[in-house]
C-alpha cells in the first residue's frame, strides 16, 4: 500500500475496511485508492497538505487549515479513516470523535471556550462580531448545561451532539 503505483490486493482492501470499521465497501475503497493516487503527485505513498489543497472543495472549506493539521502526511489507510467520519455508515461515535479533533486544536483532549470560539470565527468570518460569537456560544453552552469556564472532553461532545441528529456526509470526487 505504500507505493501508490502498485495495485491494492484483496488483503489490503480488507485491512483498510477493518481499520475503518467496515464503513466503506470494497468498491468505494478502490475508488478512494484511485483518488489517493491522483492526489499523491510525487508517488511517495503519503498526501501532503499542499496536495490535499488541490481539491477545490477542500481548499474553500472555512475549516481547511484546521483539517490540514489532521491530514498532512496521511498514508492511504489513514486517508480512508479520515474520510470515514463523513460516511453515511459512520457511527455517531466516529463522527463525534472527528468533530472533537477539529475543535481540540492542541490535541490535549480538552476543548475550551476559546477553542470553540476560534472554530466559530473560522466558520463565520466577519459575518458576525466577536461579541455576537461569544454570546451565541455562551448561550449554546448554557443550554447544554455548561459554562464559559467548562473544559469539554469527548464524552461531553457526545452528550451535546448525540441528540442533534448529526449528519456529516460528503461526496469525494474520484475523477
Buried (B, 14 or more C-beta within 10 A) or exposed (E): BEEBEEEBEEEBBBBBBEBBBEBBEEEBBBBBBEBBBBBBEEEBBBBBBEBBBEBEEBEEBEEBEBBBEBBBEBBBBBBBBBBBBBBEBBEBEBBBBBBBBBBBBEEEEBBBBEBBBBBBBBEBEEEBEEEEBBEBBBEEBEEEEBEBEBEBBBEBBBBBBEEEEBEBEEEBEEE
